[in-house]
Amino acid sequence: MMGMTQPTTTLLSSLAVIAVIMLILWLLGTIRRDVSIVDPFWGAGFVVVAWLATSWHTSLAPRSWLLVGLTTIWGARLALFLLWRNWGHAEDRRYAAMRDHHGPRFWWTSLFTVFLLQAVILWMVALPIQVAVAQNVPTRWGWLDVAGIATWSVGIFFEAVGDWQLARFKLNPANQGRVMDQGLWRFTRHPNYFGDFCVWWGLYGIAAAGGAWFTIWSPLLMSVLLLRISGVRLLEQTIADRRPEYAAYQARTNAFFPGPSVKRTGP
């Protein structure tokens, strides 16, 4: 790719690879009539992008290796968890609703509304990692690195522990239809989403220390998705209908950022 800068080469290559993988997953999902197959790849896709960015260098600066390592830990954990959670289950209700809405056209529209859309979003959210690794600037460690690592650590804790607590809660048949309000779920209704939020702001902080500060709109995009579009808002649209206890849980528990429970004094 003569005439292209290293970041440009990295970004175009990763976009092409992710698009091809999503096309393959779309074909498999169409054959199986289950597009939930895309969910485990969400985390794995970031791992692919991170390691692809390293392939253009003969040696990497320590900060670049740190970004790749932290992304791999986060992405691999999420992918394995979603694969375990979805294994043997029917298509996720979100996709089933989309399938009902589009009818016979869903096999085609899902390529754009599910697979390629997620490919583009994944690629955009991963920009700080891609740019920082592509630039591979060997600058000295500073406060941004420390803040980024600390924020990522808080995020991976909330996400991993929150997922584990909820999974264990659901395994108990006595909890069928009930609301999980213990552990981290006592302080926020969505500890996994809050964890995701922290992970990506943490990775951005490290990437910014490596010269990728201008990619700040990537963690901003992830924040908007988690808070306003595909995260909290989408999940809570129907959950109260399925779990009668959820309205009371909403009244006493923070939606996103952790905090103490609100004690209700009235009836």
N, C-alpha and C positions, 0 to 999 in steps of 0.2 A: 504494500500500500504506500507507494512513493508519494511524497508531498504531504502526507498526513502526520499530525503530531501523535505522540504516544497516547495521550488520553483519548483522542479521537479514534484511533485504531482500536483501543480497548473497548470503548463504548459501542462502536459499530459491531465489533465481533461478538460481544456479549449479547447485544440485542438480537443478532441473527441466531445465535445458539439457543437462547431462551425461546424465541419464536418457533424454531424447529422442534424443540422438545414439547412445546405446548401443542403444536400440530399433531404430534404423535399421540400425546395424551388425549387430545380431542377424538382422534380416530378410535382409540381404545375405549374411551367413555361412550362414544356413539354405539360401538359394537355391544358393549355391556349394558347400555341404557342406564348408565350411572355416572354422571359427571362429577360426583364427589371425589373421583380419582384425582382431581386437580388440587384438592386441599393439602395432602401431604407434600406436594411439590412446592408449595408456597415457601416453606422454610428451606427445603433442599435447593430451590432455585437460587437463593442468596449465596449458598455455599458454592454452587457452580460458578456464579458470577465472580465471587471473590477469588477463587482459585484460577479462573480463566485470566483474571487481571495479572496474576503473578507469572503467567506463562510467557510474557513479553520481556521478562528481565532475567538476566543471568545471576543477579544477586539482589536481595531486598534489604532495605533499611529495617532496623528493629521495629519501628512504628508500623511499617507495612505488614510485617509478620504478625504483630499484635492485632491489627485490624482483621486480618485473615483468620487468625486463631479464634478471636472472640465471635466473629461472624459464623465460623464453623460450629462452635459450641452451641450457639443460639439456634442456628438453622437445623442442625442435626437433631437436637433435642426436640424441637417443635415437629419436625417431619416424622420422627419415630413415634412421638406421642399421638399425632393425628392418625398415623397409619394404624396404630394399636386401637385407638378409639373407634375408628370407622370400620375396622375389619369385621366382616360378617354382618354388617348392618345395611339396611336399605338406603337408598339415595337420601341425602340430607333434605330436610323439609324445605329449605330455601330453594334448592334446585328443583325439587318436585313441584313447588308452586310455579316456578318459571316454566317448567315442562307443561303443566296444565294450561298456563296462560297462552303459550305459543302454539301448543298443539303439534300437528305434524311438521311444522316448520322448525321445531326446537333443535333438531339435529344440526341444522345449518346456522340458526341464530346463536346457538350456544358457542360456536366457534369465535364469534365476535364479542358476545355479551359476557362470556365466562372466561374462556381460555386466552384469547389474544388481549382482552382487556387486562386480565391479571398479569400477563407477560409485560405489558407496557408499564403498569403500576409497579411491579417488582423491579423492573429496570430503573425506573425513576427514583424509587425509594433507595435503591442501592447505589445511587450516584456518588455519595460521599466516599464510600469504600473504593469504588472503581477509580475515581479521580485521584484520591490520595495514593493508592497503590500504583497507579500508572505514573504519577509524578515522582513517587518514590524519593521524596525530599528527606535527606538525612539530617534534619535539624535537631537541636538539643531538646531534651524532654522539658516540659514546663507544666504550669498549673492547669492548662487545658487538658493535657494528657491525664493528670491525676483526677480532675473532675470527671472526665469522660469515663475512666475506668470505674470510678466510684458509682457513677450514675448507671452504667451498664450492670454493675454488680447488684445494685438495688433492683434493677429491672429483671434480671434473670432469676433472682430470688423470688420476687412476687409472681412471675409468670410460671416458673417451674413448681413452686410450692402450691400456688393457687390451683393449677391444673391437677396436681396430685391429690390435694384435699377434696376437690370436687369429684374426681374420678372415684376415690374411695367412698365418698358419700353416696354416689349413684350405685355402687356395687351392692349396697345394702337394700334388699327388697322393701324393707320397712319405710324407706325414704321415698318411695314412688310417689310422684306428684307433690312432694314437699320442697321447701326452699332451703338451700344451703346458706346458713348464716353464722357459721362457726369459723374459727381460724382467721385467715386473712379476709375471708368473706364477711367477717363481722365489721371490718373497717372500710371496705369498699365493695360495691356490688360487682365490680369487674377487676379483680386483682390481676388477671391475666392480661387484660387490655392495658391497664396501668403499667404493668411490667414491660409490655411491648413498647409503650411510649418511652419509658426510661431507657430501654436498650438502644433505641434508635437515636435518641438525643445524646446518649453516651458515646455511641460510635461516631456520631457527627462531631462531637467535641474532640475526639482523637484525630479524626480526619482533618478538622479545621486547623489543628496544631501542625498538621503536615501540609498545609497550604490549600486545602479544599474548602476554605471558609465560605466561598460563594455558592456552595451547594446547600445552603441552609433551607431552601424551599423544599428539599427532600424530606427532612424530618417534620417540616410544617405540613407537608402533604399527608404523611403518616398520621400526624396528630388529628387532622381534619377527618381522615377516614375513620379513625378509632372513635372519635367523639361525635361526629355528625352524620356519617354515611353508613359504612358497613360494620361498625362496631357497636357501641352502646345503643344508639338510636334504633338500628335495625333489629337488634336482638330483643329490645324491650317493647317493640310494637305489639307483639302477640303473647309475650311470656305471662302477663297478668291473666290472660284468658285461660292459659293452661295450668297455672298455679295460683289458686285463690289467695294464698298467703303472701303473694309477692307485693301487693299494694302496701301492706303493713311494713314489709321489709324495705320498700322504697322510702317510706316515710321516716324510717329511723336510721338509714344507712346511706352514706355518701355514694353518689353515682360512680365517680371515677377516682378522684384523688383521695387517698386514705385519710380517715379522721375518726374521732370517737363517735360512738353511736349516739343518736339524739334520743334523750329520754322523754317520752311523751307523758305529760301530766294529766291530760284529759282522758275521756273515755275512748 
